[in-house]
């Protein structure tokens, strides 16, 4: 396990506390539609942190070519129809570029600054000249509107139970996923980023915001900075 990360519940738990069986159950939301509306049809997508392929499969159905990357072999075993690569995202170097690099699941909020820098450098390194990076950010009240819960139409409850400061601007977040027949928990470290801090982190990697794709600014389209 990564330091500060843990998970409980049935089945395999990944190094960042994610439960494979849980993510195999979670439905995909409107994210594939947000992505499809922001990129060219049939684009080649490098999906960083694909997990079990919830978005991978939805993107394949929409005609995209997807390379799915995750550090968990157990997660990647659930991916169908895509090229898969197992390894730490922050050290990935495939020697090729893609039309779109996708960094979802709030990975940009990694508690470790060096991990975040590595993630964004990986995005920039694999980006075609005219390509774009799509990044999912936390909502602006993610760390303050706590505790909170959401009952999903599929019949389970998601709770953000607590966020506790652990130093250096990082919070330990504790989440619960309650299904009729099983419960999973995940504890992970997350660094809140203001819009300005987020854009500064992009600039450090040679990227800039092209536009925010959703009204709440949780989805962002970034492009290479001119001259980089």
Phi and psi in degrees as GROMACS dihedral restraints (atoms count N, CA, C in turn):
[ dihedral_restraints ]
;  ai    aj    ak    al  type     phi  dphi    fc
    3     4     5     6     1   -69.5    20    10
    4     5     6     7     1   147.6    20    10
    6     7     8     9     1   -60.8    20    10
    7     8     9    10     1   129.3    20    10
    9    10    11    12     1    88.6    20    10
   10    11    12    13     1     1.7    20    10
   12    13    14    15     1  -118.1    20    10
   13    14    15    16     1   137.7    20    10
   15    16    17    18     1  -158.4    20    10
   16    17    18    19     1   162.5    20    10
   18    19    20    21     1  -149.8    20    10
   19    20    21    22     1   153.6    20    10
   21    22    23    24     1  -132.7    20    10
   22    23    24    25     1   159.1    20    10
   24    25    26    27     1   126.6    20    10
   25    26    27    28     1   173.6    20    10
   27    28    29    30     1   -63.6    20    10
   28    29    30    31     1   144.7    20    10
   30    31    32    33     1    88.6    20    10
   31    32    33    34     1  -174.8    20    10
   33    34    35    36     1   -70.1    20    10
   34    35    36    37     1   142.8    20    10
   36    37    38    39     1  -116.1    20    10
   37    38    39    40     1   130.2    20    10
   39    40    41    42     1   -81.8    20    10
   40    41    42    43     1   169.5    20    10
   42    43    44    45     1   -59.2    20    10
   43    44    45    46     1   -20.7    20    10
   45    46    47    48     1  -102.9    20    10
   46    47    48    49     1    18.7    20    10
   48    49    50    51     1    87.0    20    10
   49    50    51    52     1     4.5    20    10
   51    52    53    54     1   -81.3    20    10
   52    53    54    55     1   138.3    20    10
   54    55    56    57     1   -94.8    20    10
   55    56    57    58     1   124.3    20    10
   57    58    59    60     1   -60.4    20    10
   58    59    60    61     1   -45.4    20    10
   60    61    62    63     1   -63.9    20    10
   61    62    63    64     1   -36.3    20    10
   63    64    65    66     1   -62.7    20    10
   64    65    66    67     1   -50.2    20    10
   66    67    68    69     1   -68.1    20    10
   67    68    69    70     1   -24.3    20    10
   69    70    71    72     1   -69.5    20    10
   70    71    72    73     1   -22.0    20    10
   72    73    74    75     1   -91.4    20    10
   73    74    75    76     1   -27.4    20    10
   75    76    77    78     1   -67.1    20    10
   76    77    78    79     1   133.5    20    10
   78    79    80    81     1   -75.7    20    10
   79    80    81    82     1   153.9    20    10
   81    82    83    84     1   -81.2    20    10
   82    83    84    85     1   143.0    20    10
   84    85    86    87     1   -95.3    20    10
   85    86    87    88     1  -140.1    20    10
   87    88    89    90     1   -90.6    20    10
   88    89    90    91     1     6.1    20    10
   90    91    92    93     1   -56.3    20    10
   91    92    93    94     1   -44.3    20    10
   93    94    95    96     1   -59.9    20    10
   94    95    96    97     1   -32.8    20    10
   96    97    98    99     1   -70.4    20    10
   97    98    99   100     1   -39.6    20    10
   99   100   101   102     1   -60.2    20    10
  100   101   102   103     1   -44.6    20    10
  102   103   104   105     1   -65.4    20    10
  103   104   105   106     1   -48.8    20    10
  105   106   107   108     1   -60.4    20    10
  106   107   108   109     1   -33.2    20    10
  108   109   110   111     1   -75.1    20    10
  109   110   111   112     1   -13.9    20    10
  111   112   113   114     1  -106.5    20    10
  112   113   114   115     1    -3.8    20    10
  114   115   116   117     1  -133.6    20    10
  115   116   117   118     1   162.3    20    10
  117   118   119   120     1   -65.0    20    10
  118   119   120   121     1   150.5    20    10
  120   121   122   123     1   -59.2    20    10
  121   122   123   124     1   140.9    20    10
  123   124   125   126     1    61.0    20    10
  124   125   126   127     1    25.8    20    10
  126   127   128   129     1   -64.8    20    10
  127   128   129   130     1   154.7    20    10
  129   130   131   132     1   -86.3    20    10
  130   131   132   133     1   121.6    20    10
  132   133   134   135     1  -115.2    20    10
  133   134   135   136     1   131.7    20    10
  135   136   137   138     1  -101.2    20    10
  136   137   138   139     1   109.5    20    10
  138   139   140   141     1   -98.1    20    10
  139   140   141   142     1   112.8    20    10
  141   142   143   144     1   -95.2    20    10
  142   143   144   145     1   119.6    20    10
  144   145   146   147     1    81.3    20    10
  145   146   147   148     1    52.0    20    10
  147   148   149   150     1   -73.8    20    10
  148   149   150   151     1   -23.0    20    10
  150   151   152   153     1    60.7    20    10
  151   152   153   154     1  -137.5    20    10
  153   154   155   156     1   -81.0    20    10
  154   155   156   157     1    -1.8    20    10
  156   157   158   159     1    97.5    20    10
  157   158   159   160     1    21.6    20    10
  159   160   161   162     1   -55.1    20    10
  160   161   162   163     1   -50.7    20    10
  162   163   164   165     1   -79.5    20    10
  163   164   165   166     1   -32.9    20    10
  165   166   167   168     1   -52.6    20    10
  166   167   168   169     1   -51.5    20    10
  168   169   170   171     1   -66.3    20    10
  169   170   171   172     1   -38.7    20    10
  171   172   173   174     1   -65.8    20    10
  172   173   174   175     1   -36.2    20    10
  174   175   176   177     1   -72.2    20    10
  175   176   177   178     1   -38.6    20    10
  177   178   179   180     1   -59.9    20    10
  178   179   180   181     1   -41.0    20    10
  180   181   182   183     1   -63.3    20    10
  181   182   183   184     1   -26.2    20    10
  183   184   185   186     1   -89.1    20    10
  184   185   186   187     1     6.0    20    10
  186   187   188   189     1    93.9    20    10
  187   188   189   190     1     8.5    20    10
  189   190   191   192     1   -85.7    20    10
  190   191   192   193     1   153.7    20    10
  192   193   194   195     1   -98.2    20    10
  193   194   195   196     1   121.1    20    10
  195   196   197   198     1  -119.9    20    10
  196   197   198   199     1   132.9    20    10
  198   199   200   201     1  -106.6    20    10
  199   200   201   202     1   118.0    20    10
  201   202   203   204     1  -102.2    20    10
  202   203   204   205     1   126.8    20    10
  204   205   206   207     1  -119.1    20    10
  205   206   207   208     1   134.3    20    10
  207   208   209   210     1  -155.6    20    10
  208   209   210   211     1   153.1    20    10
  210   211   212   213     1   -84.4    20    10
  211   212   213   214     1    -5.8    20    10
  213   214   215   216     1  -106.0    20    10
  214   215   216   217     1   115.7    20    10
  216   217   218   219     1   -63.9    20    10
  217   218   219   220     1   -34.0    20    10
  219   220   221   222     1   -64.6    20    10
  220   221   222   223     1   -36.9    20    10
  222   223   224   225     1   -65.4    20    10
  223   224   225   226     1   -48.6    20    10
  225   226   227   228     1   -65.8    20    10
  226   227   228   229     1   -22.5    20    10
  228   229   230   231     1   -62.1    20    10
  229   230   231   232     1   -21.4    20    10
  231   232   233   234     1   -88.1    20    10
  232   233   234   235     1    -8.3    20    10
  234   235   236   237     1   -81.8    20    10
  235   236   237   238     1   133.6    20    10
  237   238   239   240     1  -125.0    20    10
  238   239   240   241     1   136.6    20    10
  240   241   242   243     1    86.4    20    10
  241   242   243   244     1     1.3    20    10
  243   244   245   246     1  -125.1    20    10
  244   245   246   247     1   152.1    20    10
  246   247   248   249     1   -65.6    20    10
  247   248   249   250     1   134.6    20    10
  249   250   251   252     1  -121.4    20    10
  250   251   252   253     1   145.0    20    10
  252   253   254   255     1  -135.4    20    10
  253   254   255   256     1   125.9    20    10
  255   256   257   258     1  -103.1    20    10
  256   257   258   259     1   125.5    20    10
  258   259   260   261     1   162.8    20    10
  259   260   261   262     1   167.5    20    10
  261   262   263   264     1   -65.3    20    10
  262   263   264   265     1   128.9    20    10
  264   265   266   267     1   -61.8    20    10
  265   266   267   268     1   -40.3    20    10
  267   268   269   270     1   -67.2    20    10
  268   269   270   271     1   -12.8    20    10
  270   271   272   273     1  -113.2    20    10
  271   272   273   274     1     8.0    20    10
  273   274   275   276     1   -68.3    20    10
  274   275   276   277     1   134.3    20    10
  276   277   278   279     1  -149.7    20    10
  277   278   279   280     1    95.2    20    10
  279   280   281   282     1   -87.0    20    10
  280   281   282   283     1   -11.7    20    10
  282   283   284   285     1    70.8    20    10
  283   284   285   286     1    23.8    20    10
  285   286   287   288     1  -146.3    20    10
  286   287   288   289     1   166.1    20    10
  288   289   290   291     1  -122.7    20    10
  289   290   291   292     1   162.8    20    10
  291   292   293   294     1  -133.2    20    10
  292   293   294   295     1   155.7    20    10
  294   295   296   297     1   -65.1    20    10
  295   296   297   298     1   -36.5    20    10
  297   298   299   300     1  -137.1    20    10
  298   299   300   301     1   133.9    20    10
  300   301   302   303     1  -114.1    20    10
  301   302   303   304     1   129.2    20    10
  303   304   305   306     1  -112.3    20    10
  304   305   306   307     1   122.5    20    10
  306   307   308   309     1  -125.6    20    10
  307   308   309   310     1    89.8    20    10
  309   310   311   312     1  -102.4    20    10
  310   311   312   313     1  -162.5    20    10
  312   313   314   315     1    58.2    20    10
  313   314   315   316     1    27.8    20    10
  315   316   317   318     1    60.9    20    10
  316   317   318   319     1    22.3    20    10
  318   319   320   321     1   -61.5    20    10
  319   320   321   322     1   -26.2    20    10
  321   322   323   324     1   -65.2    20    10
  322   323   324   325     1   -14.0    20    10
  324   325   326   327     1   -94.0    20    10
  325   326   327   328     1    21.4    20    10
  327   328   329   330     1   -49.0    20    10
  328   329   330   331     1   134.9    20    10
  330   331   332   333     1   -62.8    20    10
  331   332   333   334     1   -35.8    20    10
  333   334   335   336     1   -82.5    20    10
  334   335   336   337     1   117.4    20    10
  336   337   338   339     1   -59.1    20    10
  337   338   339   340     1   -38.5    20    10
  339   340   341   342     1   -67.2    20    10
  340   341   342   343     1   -34.5    20    10
  342   343   344   345     1   -64.5    20    10
  343   344   345   346     1   -45.7    20    10
  345   346   347   348     1   -59.2    20    10
  346   347   348   349     1   -44.5    20    10
  348   349   350   351     1   -59.7    20    10
  349   350   351   352     1   -41.1    20    10
  351   352   353   354     1   -63.9    20    10
  352   353   354   355     1   -40.1    20    10
  354   355   356   357     1   -61.4    20    10
  355   356   357   358     1   -46.9    20    10
  357   358   359   360     1   -71.2    20    10
  358   359   360   361     1   -33.0    20    10
  360   361   362   363     1   -65.8    20    10
  361   362   363   364     1   -37.3    20    10
  363   364   365   366     1   -61.9    20    10
  364   365   366   367     1   -42.5    20    10
  366   367   368   369     1   -57.3    20    10
  367   368   369   370     1   -51.3    20    10
  369   370   371   372     1   -65.0    20    10
  370   371   372   373     1   -38.1    20    10
  372   373   374   375     1   -64.2    20    10
  373   374   375   376     1   -31.8    20    10
  375   376   377   378     1  -101.7    20    10
  376   377   378   379     1    13.6    20    10
  378   379   380   381     1   -96.6    20    10
  379   380   381   382     1   127.2    20    10
  381   382   383   384     1   -64.5    20    10
  382   383   384   385     1   158.9    20    10
  384   385   386   387     1   -52.5    20    10
  385   386   387   388     1   -43.1    20    10
  387   388   389   390     1  -102.4    20    10
  388   389   390   391     1    18.9    20    10
  390   391   392   393     1   -86.4    20    10
  391   392   393   394     1  -176.5    20    10
  393   394   395   396     1  -143.7    20    10
  394   395   396   397     1   155.9    20    10
  396   397   398   399     1  -109.4    20    10
  397   398   399   400     1   130.7    20    10
  399   400   401   402     1  -108.1    20    10
  400   401   402   403     1   124.0    20    10
  402   403   404   405     1  -124.1    20    10
  403   404   405   406     1   137.0    20    10
  405   406   407   408     1  -102.6    20    10
  406   407   408   409     1   121.4    20    10
  408   409   410   411     1  -101.8    20    10
  409   410   411   412     1   161.7    20    10
  411   412   413   414     1   -69.9    20    10
  412   413   414   415     1   153.5    20    10
  414   415   416   417     1   -66.8    20    10
  415   416   417   418     1   156.8    20    10
  417   418   419   420     1   -66.9    20    10
  418   419   420   421     1   -21.6    20    10
  420   421   422   423     1  -107.6    20    10
  421   422   423   424     1    20.2    20    10
  423   424   425   426     1   -57.7    20    10
  424   425   426   427     1   -40.4    20    10
  426   427   428   429     1   -94.0    20    10
  427   428   429   430     1    -9.2    20    10
  429   430   431   432     1  -110.5    20    10
  430   431   432   433     1   -28.4    20    10
  432   433   434   435     1   -86.7    20    10
  433   434   435   436     1    71.6    20    10
  435   436   437   438     1  -138.7    20    10
  436   437   438   439     1   139.7    20    10
  438   439   440   441     1   -76.2    20    10
  439   440   441   442     1   158.3    20    10
  441   442   443   444     1  -149.4    20    10
  442   443   444   445     1   160.3    20    10
  444   445   446   447     1  -147.0    20    10
  445   446   447   448     1   156.8    20    10
  447   448   449   450     1  -136.1    20    10
  448   449   450   451     1   129.2    20    10
  450   451   452   453     1   -95.7    20    10
  451   452   453   454     1   116.4    20    10
  453   454   455   456     1   -78.5    20    10
  454   455   456   457     1   143.7    20    10
  456   457   458   459     1   -56.1    20    10
  457   458   459   460     1   -23.7    20    10
  459   460   461   462     1   -74.6    20    10
  460   461   462   463     1    -7.5    20    10
  462   463   464   465     1   104.8    20    10
  463   464   465   466     1    19.5    20    10
  465   466   467   468     1  -128.5    20    10
  466   467   468   469     1   165.8    20    10
  468   469   470   471     1  -119.1    20    10
  469   470   471   472     1   133.4    20    10
  471   472   473   474     1  -109.5    20    10
  472   473   474   475     1   127.5    20    10
  474   475   476   477     1  -123.9    20    10
  475   476   477   478     1   131.7    20    10
  477   478   479   480     1   -95.8    20    10
  478   479   480   481     1   105.4    20    10
  480   481   482   483     1   -80.6    20    10
  481   482   483   484     1   -41.9    20    10
  483   484   485   486     1  -159.3    20    10
  484   485   486   487     1   155.5    20    10
  486   487   488   489     1  -133.0    20    10
  487   488   489   490     1   119.7    20    10
  489   490   491   492     1  -121.8    20    10
  490   491   492   493     1   127.8    20    10
  492   493   494   495     1   -62.4    20    10
  493   494   495   496     1   136.9    20    10
  495   496   497   498     1  -121.2    20    10
  496   497   498   499     1     9.8    20    10
  498   499   500   501     1   105.7    20    10
  499   500   501   502     1   154.0    20    10
  501   502   503   504     1    58.9    20    10
  502   503   504   505     1    32.0    20    10
  504   505   506   507     1    77.6    20    10
  505   506   507   508     1    12.2    20    10
  507   508   509   510     1  -107.6    20    10
  508   509   510   511     1   141.9    20    10
  510   511   512   513     1  -112.0    20    10
  511   512   513   514     1   146.7    20    10
  513   514   515   516     1   -93.7    20    10
  514   515   516   517     1   118.9    20    10
  516   517   518   519     1  -105.5    20    10
  517   518   519   520     1   132.8    20    10
  519   520   521   522     1  -117.1    20    10
  520   521   522   523     1   123.1    20    10
  522   523   524   525     1  -122.5    20    10
  523   524   525   526     1   150.3    20    10
  525   526   527   528     1  -128.4    20    10
  526   527   528   529     1   143.1    20    10
  528   529   530   531     1  -126.2    20    10
  529   530   531   532     1   112.0    20    10
  531   532   533   534     1  -111.9    20    10
  532   533   534   535     1   115.3    20    10
  534   535   536   537     1  -106.9    20    10
  535   536   537   538     1   162.5    20    10
  537   538   539   540     1   -56.3    20    10
  538   539   540   541     1   -31.4    20    10
  540   541   542   543     1  -113.2    20    10
  541   542   543   544     1     0.0    20    10
  543   544   545   546     1  -166.0    20    10
  544   545   546   547     1   154.5    20    10
  546   547   548   549     1  -130.9    20    10
  547   548   549   550     1   135.7    20    10
  549   550   551   552     1  -120.7    20    10
  550   551   552   553     1   149.2    20    10
  552   553   554   555     1  -127.5    20    10
  553   554   555   556     1   155.0    20    10
  555   556   557   558     1  -141.8    20    10
  556   557   558   559     1   133.2    20    10
  558   559   560   561     1  -118.0    20    10
  559   560   561   562     1   127.9    20    10
  561   562   563   564     1  -146.6    20    10
  562   563   564   565     1   164.5    20    10
  564   565   566   567     1  -102.8    20    10
  565   566   567   568     1   135.1    20    10
  567   568   569   570     1  -139.5    20    10
  568   569   570   571     1   138.1    20    10
  570   571   572   573     1  -106.4    20    10
  571   572   573   574     1   111.4    20    10
  573   574   575   576     1   -61.1    20    10
  574   575   576   577     1   141.1    20    10
  576   577   578   579     1  -129.8    20    10
  577   578   579   580     1   123.2    20    10
  579   580   581   582     1   -67.8    20    10
  580   581   582   583     1   168.0    20    10
  582   583   584   585     1   -57.5    20    10
  583   584   585   586     1   -40.4    20    10
  585   586   587   588     1   -67.1    20    10
  586   587   588   589     1   -42.8    20    10
  588   589   590   591     1   -64.7    20    10
  589   590   591   592     1   -39.0    20    10
  591   592   593   594     1   -62.3    20    10
  592   593   594   595     1   -46.5    20    10
  594   595   596   597     1   -68.1    20    10
  595   596   597   598     1   -32.5    20    10
  597   598   599   600     1   -65.9    20    10
  598   599   600   601     1   -39.4    20    10
  600   601   602   603     1   -64.0    20    10
  601   602   603   604     1   -39.8    20    10
  603   604   605   606     1   -61.1    20    10
  604   605   606   607     1   -47.1    20    10
  606   607   608   609     1   -59.9    20    10
  607   608   609   610     1   -36.6    20    10
  609   610   611   612     1   -60.7    20    10
  610   611   612   613     1   -29.1    20    10
  612   613   614   615     1   -95.1    20    10
  613   614   615   616     1     6.0    20    10
  615   616   617   618     1    81.7    20    10
  616   617   618   619     1    24.5    20    10
  618   619   620   621     1  -120.7    20    10
  619   620   621   622     1   158.8    20    10
  621   622   623   624     1  -143.6    20    10
  622   623   624   625     1   155.8    20    10
  624   625   626   627     1   -69.9    20    10
  625   626   627   628     1   127.4    20    10
  627   628   629   630     1   -85.8    20    10
  628   629   630   631     1   -49.9    20    10
  630   631   632   633     1  -166.9    20    10
  631   632   633   634     1   156.4    20    10
  633   634   635   636     1   -86.8    20    10
  634   635   636   637     1   132.6    20    10
  636   637   638   639     1   -91.8    20    10
  637   638   639   640     1   -18.5    20    10
  639   640   641   642     1  -126.9    20    10
  640   641   642   643     1   155.4    20    10
  642   643   644   645     1   -59.9    20    10
  643   644   645   646     1   -34.2    20    10
  645   646   647   648     1   -84.3    20    10
  646   647   648   649     1     1.9    20    10
  648   649   650   651     1    63.0    20    10
  649   650   651   652     1    23.5    20    10
  651   652   653   654     1   -81.6    20    10
  652   653   654   655     1   -21.2    20    10
  654   655   656   657     1  -113.6    20    10
  655   656   657   658     1   131.9    20    10
  657   658   659   660     1  -130.7    20    10
  658   659   660   661     1   139.2    20    10
  660   661   662   663     1  -105.7    20    10
  661   662   663   664     1   118.1    20    10
  663   664   665   666     1  -115.7    20    10
  664   665   666   667     1   152.6    20    10
  666   667   668   669     1  -135.5    20    10
  667   668   669   670     1   164.4    20    10
  669   670   671   672     1   -63.2    20    10
  670   671   672   673     1   143.3    20    10
  672   673   674   675     1   -69.0    20    10
  673   674   675   676     1   141.8    20    10
  675   676   677   678     1   -59.8    20    10
  676   677   678   679     1   137.0    20    10
  678   679   680   681     1    87.3    20    10
  679   680   681   682     1     3.0    20    10
